[in-house]
Amino acid sequence: MPWVSLIGFMCSGKSSTGRTLARQLGWPHFDTDAVIVERVGMSVDEIFRERGEAAFRALEAQIVEELPPERDLVLSTGGGLVLNQPVMEILAVQGPIFWLNVDKADVLERCQRPWAARRPLLRAGEDLAERIDQLMTEREPIYRKYGAPIPGGFAHPREAGRHILNELSLREEFRVYFGRGQDPE
C-alpha cells in the first residue's frame, strides 16, 4: 500500500492539493503542519518563535515516522521537510513523491495574500522576494532529487489533483487502483 507525498515550497498548494487528491482517491489525508498544530496547540509561527526551527523539524520527523506504513494515504508536507534526508528516504520508500513546482513570482504573490498564514521563515522587514529566492535556491535541488515535478500554476487544487491522478494512473504499481489489475501471463 503506497503513500502519495507532496513536497514543494511554502504557498505552493501542498495542503489544498493534498486534500483534493485524497478525496479523489478516497484515501485519508495527513498534513504535517496541521498535525503538529493540533498536537502542540500552537501555530507553526508560534512554534518557530518559542521553540525554534530545530524543534519544529523534529516534530515533522516524528509525525512522518508515526504514520502507518501499510496504509494508503496522501501526505502534504511542510516546505522545509525536504531538509531532513532520513525523512525524505522514508517518503521515497513509501511511494511516489510529487513536487508542486511553483515559480517565485507566484510564491511571492501567494505569501502576500491577506488570508495567507504567517510564514516563520519570511521575517518582517526583510526583502520578501530576496528571501524567497534564497530559500527556493537552497531547496530546489532537493525537491528535484526526490519529487516528480508537477507544474504549480493550476487555477484550482482540483486541477493539480487531476494532474497527479493522471500521473499515478500511468505507473505500473498503481494499476490496481485504476481498475487495470494484473496483466495475464
N, C-alpha and C positions, 0 to 999 in steps of 0.2 A: 504494500500500500504506500503510495507516494505522498510527499508533501509538494506543494507548489509554492515556492517562496518568491516574494517580490522585494527587490532591492532598488535603491536609487537615492538621489539627493533629496534633501528636505523639499517639501512642496512639489514633489514630482507626481503625487497622486497615488502613492502606495496603499494608503488606508482605504480610500474610496474605491479604488480599483479592486483591492483585495476583497472587500465586502461584496462588490458586484460579482466578481469571479466566483466567490464561494456560493453565492445564491445560484449562479448559472450552473455550477457543478453539483449543487445540493450537498456541499461539504461544509463543515464548520470553519469559521474564520477566526484566526488569532492575530492580534496586532500587538507587537511587543510593547510599544509605548502605552497603549490603553491598558494592558495587563499590569504594567508597572504602576501606572497612575492609580488603578483600582487597588492594587496590593499595598502600596505605600501610603495612599491617601493624600498625595501631594501632586501638583502638576509637574511636568517634565522640567519646566523652568525652575520651579522651587527646588526640585531635587538637585539640579545642577548648582544652584546658588548655595544651598545649605549643606549638601553632601559632596558635591564635586562631580566632575565628569567621570572619574575612575569608578566611583561608586555606582553611577548610573550604568556604565558599561558592564560592570559586574552583575547588576540586576538583569540586563539584557541577556547575558550569557546564561544566567540561572533560568530565565524563562524558557529559552530555547532548549536547554538541557532537560527541563521538566516536561516538555511536550511529548505525547505518546508516539514513539517511533513507528508503531504498527498501524497508525490511523491515517486515513486520507484527511488532509486539511490544507487550507490556504493560509500562508503566513505573510503578513505585512511587517516589514522590519523598519526600525529607525534608520535614518540616513547614515549614521556612523557605525552601525553594527558591523559593516564590512571591515572595519579596522581590527576586528578580533578574528584572526585567522583560524584558530581552533573552532570557533562557532561557524565560520564560513565552511569549514570542512564538514561539519555536521550537516549543514544545509545541502551541500553538494552530494553527500551520500544519500540523503533522504529523498531527493527528487530534483526536478528541474528548477532552475533559478532564472527569473526574468528580471532584467534591468530596465526600469522605466527611465528612459534616457530623454531628459527634458533639457532644452538649451538654456543657457544662462539668462537670457533676456526674459524667458517665461518664468524661471525661478524667481528672479528679481521682482517681476510684476506680482506673482502669486504671494510672495512673502510680505508684500506691502498692502495686501488687501485688508480692509478694516476688520474682517472676521477671522483672519489667519491667526493661528495660535502663535504666541511669542516663541521665538526660536532662541534658545540659550546661547548658541554659538554665533549668533548675529547680535553683537552688542550695540547698544545705543551709542551714538557719537562716532561710530566707525563709518567708513565709506562702505556702504552695503554692497555695492556692485563689486568693489575690490575684494571684500571678504568672501563673497560667494565665489568669485573667480578663484581665489586662493584655495578654498576648501574643495571646490569641484576639481581643480587641477590635481590636488593631492589624492583624491578618492577615485577619479575616473579610471586609472589603471586597474584598480581592484574591482570596480564594477564590471569592467570589460573582461577581466580574468574569469569571474565567476558567473556572470549573467548573460543570457541571450538578450541582445538589445531589442527593446520594444520602443518604437517612437513615442514620445510623450506629448505630442501635440494634439491628442484627441480632444474633441469638444466635450465629451462626457465619459466618465469612467466605464459606462456600459460598452462603449466602443472599444476601449482598451481591453476590457474583459473578453469581448468577442474576438479580438485580435489574438489574445493569448489562447483562448479556446481553440482557435484555428491552428495555432502553432502546436498545441498539445495533440490535436487530432491527427497530425502528421507523424507523431512519434510512435514507434513500434510498441513501447511499453505502455502506451495509453489506448491501444486498440480496443481492449475490453470495455473501457469507459465510454467508447463511442459506438458500441454495438457491433464491432467487427470481429470480436473473438479471435481465436487462433486460426491460422491457415491450415487447411487439411494437408496431411503429409502425403 
